[in-house]
Protein backbone atom coordinates (compact mmCIF):
# COMPACT_ATOMS: atom_id res chain seq x y z
CA UNK A 1 0.00 0.00 0.00
CA UNK A 2 1.45 3.35 -1.09
CA UNK A 3 0.68 6.64 0.63
CA UNK A 4 1.04 8.47 -2.68
CA UNK A 5 -1.72 6.33 -4.22
CA UNK A 6 -4.28 6.75 -1.43
CA UNK A 7 -7.05 9.33 -1.21
CA UNK A 8 -7.15 11.26 2.03
CA UNK A 9 -10.17 9.29 3.32
CA UNK A 10 -8.25 6.09 2.61
CA UNK A 11 -5.25 7.46 4.49
CA UNK A 12 -7.53 8.40 7.38
CA UNK A 13 -8.89 4.85 7.43
CA UNK A 14 -5.39 3.38 7.42
CA UNK A 15 -4.17 5.46 10.38
CA UNK A 16 -7.33 4.69 12.34
CA UNK A 17 -6.31 1.03 12.34
CA UNK A 18 -2.51 1.01 11.81
CA UNK A 19 0.50 2.94 13.07
CA UNK A 20 3.39 1.64 10.91
CA UNK A 21 4.99 3.51 8.02
CA UNK A 22 7.99 2.68 5.84
CA UNK A 23 10.18 5.41 4.36
CA UNK A 24 13.07 4.86 1.98
CA UNK A 25 16.01 7.26 2.23
CA UNK A 26 18.58 7.24 -0.54
CA UNK A 27 21.24 9.39 -2.15
CA UNK A 28 22.37 10.74 -5.51
CA UNK A 29 26.13 10.28 -5.56
CA UNK A 30 29.13 8.76 -7.29
CA UNK A 31 29.38 4.96 -7.19
CA UNK A 32 32.43 4.48 -9.34
CA UNK A 33 32.58 5.01 -13.08
CA UNK A 34 30.41 1.97 -13.78
CA UNK A 35 27.38 2.58 -11.55
CA UNK A 36 24.45 5.03 -11.67
CA UNK A 37 24.38 8.03 -9.37
CA UNK A 38 21.03 6.88 -8.03
CA UNK A 39 22.27 3.48 -6.81
CA UNK A 40 21.43 4.24 -3.16
CA UNK A 41 17.88 5.20 -4.12
CA UNK A 42 17.26 2.57 -6.80
CA UNK A 43 18.02 -0.32 -4.44
CA UNK A 44 15.69 0.73 -1.58
CA UNK A 45 12.93 1.46 -4.11
CA UNK A 46 13.32 -2.02 -5.57
CA UNK A 47 13.21 -3.59 -2.11
CA UNK A 48 10.07 -1.60 -1.26
CA UNK A 49 8.39 -2.90 -4.41
CA UNK A 50 9.24 -6.45 -3.36
CA UNK A 51 7.86 -6.11 0.16
CA UNK A 52 4.71 -4.21 -0.79
CA UNK A 53 2.74 -7.45 -1.12
CA UNK A 54 4.37 -8.98 1.96
CA UNK A 55 3.27 -6.42 4.57
CA UNK A 56 0.26 -4.29 5.52
CA UNK A 57 2.54 -1.38 6.48
CA UNK A 58 2.12 1.87 4.58
CA UNK A 59 4.95 2.71 2.18
CA UNK A 60 5.72 6.41 1.92
CA UNK A 61 7.56 8.11 -0.97
CA UNK A 62 11.32 7.71 -0.85
CA UNK A 63 13.54 10.66 0.00
CA UNK A 64 16.01 10.46 -2.93
CA UNK A 65 18.72 12.82 -1.65
CA UNK A 66 21.07 12.24 1.26
CA UNK A 67 24.10 13.44 3.20
CA UNK A 68 27.17 12.83 1.06
CA UNK A 69 29.70 15.61 1.56
CA UNK A 70 32.73 13.41 0.95
CA UNK A 71 31.56 12.53 -2.58
CA UNK A 72 30.42 16.00 -3.55
CA UNK A 73 33.33 16.66 -5.93
CA UNK A 74 32.15 14.01 -8.42
CA UNK A 75 29.83 15.50 -11.08
CA UNK A 76 26.14 14.78 -10.51
CA UNK A 77 26.39 14.18 -6.77
CA UNK A 78 23.72 16.09 -4.81
CA UNK A 79 24.48 16.60 -1.12
CA UNK A 80 21.84 17.74 1.37
CA UNK A 81 24.26 17.47 4.27
CA UNK A 82 23.38 15.82 7.60
CA UNK A 83 21.59 18.85 9.06
CA UNK A 84 19.24 19.44 6.13
CA UNK A 85 18.55 15.73 5.73
CA UNK A 86 17.71 15.60 9.43
CA UNK A 87 15.33 18.53 9.02
CA UNK A 88 13.58 16.98 6.01
CA UNK A 89 13.20 13.54 7.59
CA UNK A 90 12.19 15.00 10.95
CA UNK A 91 9.46 17.06 9.30
CA UNK A 92 8.19 14.11 7.25
CA UNK A 93 8.06 11.89 10.34
CA UNK A 94 6.39 14.63 12.40
CA UNK A 95 3.65 14.98 9.80
CA UNK A 96 3.08 11.24 9.72
CA UNK A 97 3.11 11.18 13.53
CA UNK A 98 0.40 13.85 13.50
CA UNK A 99 -1.76 11.53 11.41
CA UNK A 100 -1.20 8.55 13.69
CA UNK A 101 2.09 6.91 12.79
CA UNK A 102 4.05 5.57 15.76
CA UNK A 103 6.28 2.91 14.21
CA UNK A 104 8.71 4.21 11.61
CA UNK A 105 10.75 1.81 9.47
CA UNK A 106 13.47 3.69 7.60
CA UNK A 107 14.94 1.68 4.72
CA UNK A 108 18.29 3.37 4.26
CA UNK A 109 20.44 3.09 1.15
CA UNK A 110 23.45 5.23 2.13
CA UNK A 111 25.85 5.14 5.07
CA UNK A 112 26.18 8.92 5.24
CA UNK A 113 22.49 9.19 6.18
CA UNK A 114 22.78 7.23 9.40
CA UNK A 115 23.57 10.11 11.75
CA UNK A 116 20.53 12.10 10.61
CA UNK A 117 18.21 9.10 10.80
CA UNK A 118 19.43 8.17 14.28
CA UNK A 119 18.81 11.71 15.50
CA UNK A 120 15.19 11.55 14.32
CA UNK A 121 14.84 8.19 16.05
CA UNK A 122 15.87 9.61 19.43
CA UNK A 123 13.32 12.40 19.07
CA UNK A 124 10.52 10.03 18.12
CA UNK A 125 11.15 7.83 21.15
CA UNK A 126 10.62 10.81 23.43
CA UNK A 127 7.21 11.24 21.77
CA UNK A 128 6.20 7.63 22.36
CA UNK A 129 7.17 6.30 18.94
CA UNK A 130 9.96 4.06 17.66
CA UNK A 131 12.16 4.22 14.58
CA UNK A 132 13.97 1.22 13.08
CA UNK A 133 16.80 1.99 10.67
CA UNK A 134 17.38 -0.84 8.20
CA UNK A 135 20.67 -0.34 6.37
CA UNK A 136 20.13 -2.84 3.57
CA UNK A 137 23.81 -3.44 2.72
CA UNK A 138 24.69 -4.24 6.35
CA UNK A 139 21.67 -6.51 6.66
CA UNK A 140 22.86 -8.37 3.57
CA UNK A 141 26.27 -8.97 5.20
CA UNK A 142 24.59 -10.53 8.21
CA UNK A 143 22.27 -12.66 6.08
CA UNK A 144 25.24 -13.98 4.11
CA UNK A 145 28.84 -12.93 4.88
CA UNK A 146 29.76 -13.71 1.27
CA UNK A 147 27.71 -10.67 0.24
CA UNK A 148 29.82 -8.25 2.26
CA UNK A 149 31.10 -5.27 0.29
CA UNK A 150 32.24 -1.68 0.13
CA UNK A 151 31.05 1.42 -1.72
CA UNK A 152 30.28 0.79 -5.37
CA UNK A 153 31.99 -2.61 -5.19
CA UNK A 154 30.75 -6.10 -5.88
CA UNK A 155 27.84 -6.02 -3.42
CA UNK A 156 26.19 -2.87 -4.74
CA UNK A 157 27.07 -3.69 -8.34
CA UNK A 158 25.43 -7.09 -7.95
CA UNK A 159 22.30 -5.42 -6.59
CA UNK A 160 22.03 -3.10 -9.59
CA UNK A 161 22.74 -5.98 -11.99
CA UNK A 162 19.91 -7.87 -10.29
CA UNK A 163 17.56 -4.93 -10.80
CA UNK A 164 18.55 -3.74 -14.27
CA UNK A 165 21.82 -4.83 -15.92
CA UNK A 166 21.53 -1.98 -18.43
CA UNK A 167 22.30 0.49 -15.63
CA UNK A 168 25.85 -0.85 -15.24
CA UNK A 169 28.48 0.47 -17.64
CA UNK A 170 30.35 -2.74 -18.42
CA UNK A 171 33.11 -0.84 -20.22
CA UNK A 172 34.08 0.65 -16.83
CA UNK A 173 33.30 -2.42 -14.73
CA UNK A 174 36.87 -3.65 -14.43
CA UNK A 175 38.52 -0.30 -13.64
CA UNK A 176 40.68 -0.41 -10.48
CA UNK A 177 39.72 1.67 -7.46
CA UNK A 178 43.11 3.40 -7.66
CA UNK A 179 43.38 4.28 -3.97
CA UNK A 180 46.03 6.90 -3.20
CA UNK A 181 48.27 6.08 -0.26
CA UNK A 182 49.57 8.92 1.91
CA UNK A 183 53.03 7.40 2.35
CA UNK A 184 54.64 4.06 1.70
CA UNK A 185 53.52 2.96 5.16
CA UNK A 186 50.19 4.82 5.39
CA UNK A 187 48.24 2.71 2.91
CA UNK A 188 44.72 3.81 1.98
CA UNK A 189 42.09 1.20 2.84
CA UNK A 190 38.89 3.20 2.40
CA UNK A 191 37.39 6.62 1.88
CA UNK A 192 38.63 7.87 5.22
CA UNK A 193 40.95 5.17 6.53
CA UNK A 194 44.58 4.17 6.22
CA UNK A 195 46.38 1.15 7.63
CA UNK A 196 49.62 1.59 9.56
CA UNK A 197 51.43 -1.41 11.06
CA UNK A 198 48.29 -3.51 11.01
CA UNK A 199 46.00 -0.89 12.57
CA UNK A 200 43.36 1.17 10.73
CA UNK A 201 43.38 4.90 11.42
CA UNK A 202 40.80 7.47 10.33
CA UNK A 203 42.18 10.35 8.26
CA UNK A 204 39.10 12.04 6.78
CA UNK A 205 39.61 13.00 3.14
CA UNK A 206 37.12 13.94 0.44
CA UNK A 207 36.78 10.89 -1.76
CA UNK A 208 38.06 12.56 -4.93
CA UNK A 209 41.44 12.90 -3.23
CA UNK A 210 41.45 9.21 -2.32
CA UNK A 211 40.42 7.78 -5.70
CA UNK A 212 39.64 9.18 -9.14
CA UNK A 213 37.27 6.27 -9.76
CA UNK A 214 34.82 6.49 -6.86
CA UNK A 215 34.35 2.90 -5.77
CA UNK A 216 36.10 1.68 -2.63
CA UNK A 217 36.18 -1.72 -0.94
CA UNK A 218 37.55 -5.24 -0.88
CA UNK A 219 34.87 -6.50 -3.29
CA UNK A 220 35.96 -5.59 -6.81
CA UNK A 221 32.94 -4.80 -9.04
CA UNK A 222 34.09 -7.48 -11.49
CA UNK A 223 33.01 -10.12 -8.95
CA UNK A 224 29.36 -9.07 -9.21
CA UNK A 225 26.77 -11.24 -10.96
CA UNK A 226 23.07 -10.88 -11.66
CA UNK A 227 22.35 -14.06 -9.70
CA UNK A 228 24.16 -12.72 -6.65
CA UNK A 229 22.10 -9.55 -6.88
CA UNK A 230 18.76 -11.33 -7.27
CA UNK A 231 19.45 -13.75 -4.41
CA UNK A 232 20.62 -10.95 -2.13
CA UNK A 233 17.72 -8.61 -2.88
CA UNK A 234 15.04 -11.26 -2.49
CA UNK A 235 16.54 -12.48 0.78
CA UNK A 236 16.73 -8.90 2.04
CA UNK A 237 13.12 -8.19 1.06
CA UNK A 238 11.90 -11.32 2.85
CA UNK A 239 13.87 -10.36 5.95
CA UNK A 240 12.49 -6.80 5.95
CA UNK A 241 8.90 -8.01 5.69
CA UNK A 242 9.48 -10.50 8.50
CA UNK A 243 11.13 -7.82 10.65
CA UNK A 244 8.21 -5.44 10.19
CA UNK A 245 5.84 -8.09 11.48
CA UNK A 246 7.88 -8.45 14.66
CA UNK A 247 8.38 -4.67 14.98
CA UNK A 248 4.60 -4.25 15.03
CA UNK A 249 4.36 -6.46 18.12
CA UNK A 250 6.39 -4.07 20.31
CA UNK A 251 4.64 -2.57 23.32
CA UNK A 252 5.44 1.07 22.60
CA UNK A 253 4.60 2.30 26.09
CA UNK A 254 7.17 -0.01 27.63
CA UNK A 255 9.74 0.38 24.85
CA UNK A 256 9.67 4.19 24.92
CA UNK A 257 9.76 4.54 28.70
CA UNK A 258 12.80 6.44 29.94
CA UNK A 259 13.94 5.47 33.48
DACORPE-V718712 format. One record per pair of residues at least 12 apart in sequence whose ideal C-beta (glycine too) atoms are under 7 Angstrom apart, sorted by the first residue. I is the first residue (numbers start at 1). J is the second residue. Records with the same first field share a line. If there is no record, write none. Layout:
I = J + J
This chain:
1 = 58 + 59
2 = 59
3 = 58 + 59 + 60 + 61
4 = 61
11 = 99
14 = 58
15 = 99 + 100 + 101
18 = 56 + 58
19 = 100 + 101 + 102 + 103
20 = 57 + 58 + 103 + 105 + 244 + 248
21 = 57 + 58 + 60 + 96 + 101 + 104
22 = 48 + 57 + 58 + 59 + 60 + 105 + 107
23 = 60 + 63 + 92 + 104 + 106
24 = 44 + 45 + 48 + 62 + 107 + 109
25 = 63 + 66 + 89 + 106 + 108 + 109 + 113 + 117
26 = 40 + 41 + 44 + 62 + 63 + 64 + 66 + 109 + 110
27 = 40 + 41 + 65 + 66 + 68 + 109 + 110 + 112 + 113
28 = 41 + 64 + 65 + 76 + 77 + 78
29 = 68 + 71 + 77
30 = 71 + 74 + 77 + 214
31 = 151 + 152 + 156 + 214 + 215
32 = 152 + 213 + 214 + 215 + 221
33 = 169 + 172 + 175 + 213 + 214
34 = 157 + 168 + 169 + 172 + 173 + 175 + 221
35 = 152 + 156 + 157 + 160 + 168
36 = 160 + 167
37 = 76 + 77
39 = 156 + 160
40 = 66 + 109 + 110
41 = 62 + 64 + 109
42 = 160 + 163
43 = 109 + 136 + 159
44 = 62 + 107 + 109 + 136
45 = 62
46 = 163 + 233
47 = 107 + 136 + 233 + 236 + 237 + 240
48 = 107
50 = 233 + 234 + 237
51 = 237 + 240 + 241
54 = 241
55 = 241 + 244
57 = 105 + 244
60 = 96
63 = 88 + 89
65 = 78 + 80
66 = 80 + 85 + 110 + 112 + 113
67 = 79 + 80 + 81 + 82 + 85 + 112 + 113 + 116
68 = 110 + 112
69 = 81
70 = 191 + 206 + 207
71 = 207
73 = 206 + 208
74 = 208 + 214
82 = 115 + 116
85 = 113 + 116
86 = 116 + 119 + 120
89 = 116 + 117 + 120
90 = 120 + 123
93 = 120 + 124
97 = 127 + 129
102 = 128 + 129 + 252
103 = 129 + 130 + 247 + 248
104 = 124 + 129 + 131
105 = 132 + 134 + 244 + 247
106 = 131 + 132 + 133 + 134
107 = 134 + 136 + 240
108 = 133 + 134 + 135
109 = 136
114 = 133 + 135
117 = 133
118 = 133
121 = 133
125 = 256
128 = 252 + 256
129 = 252
130 = 250 + 252 + 255 + 256
132 = 247
134 = 240
136 = 236
137 = 149 + 155 + 156
139 = 236 + 239
140 = 155 + 232 + 236
143 = 235 + 236 + 239
147 = 232
149 = 217 + 219
150 = 216 + 217 + 218 + 219
151 = 191 + 215 + 216 + 217
152 = 214 + 215 + 216 + 221
153 = 215 + 217 + 219 + 220 + 221
154 = 219 + 220 + 221 + 223 + 224
155 = 219
157 = 221 + 224
158 = 224 + 225 + 228 + 229 + 232
159 = 229 + 232 + 233
160 = 229
161 = 224 + 225 + 226 + 229
162 = 226 + 229 + 230 + 233
163 = 229
165 = 226
173 = 221 + 222
174 = 222
175 = 213
176 = 213
177 = 211 + 213 + 215 + 216
178 = 211 + 212 + 213
179 = 210 + 211 + 216
180 = 209 + 210 + 211
182 = 194 + 203
188 = 210
190 = 216
191 = 207 + 210 + 216
192 = 204 + 205
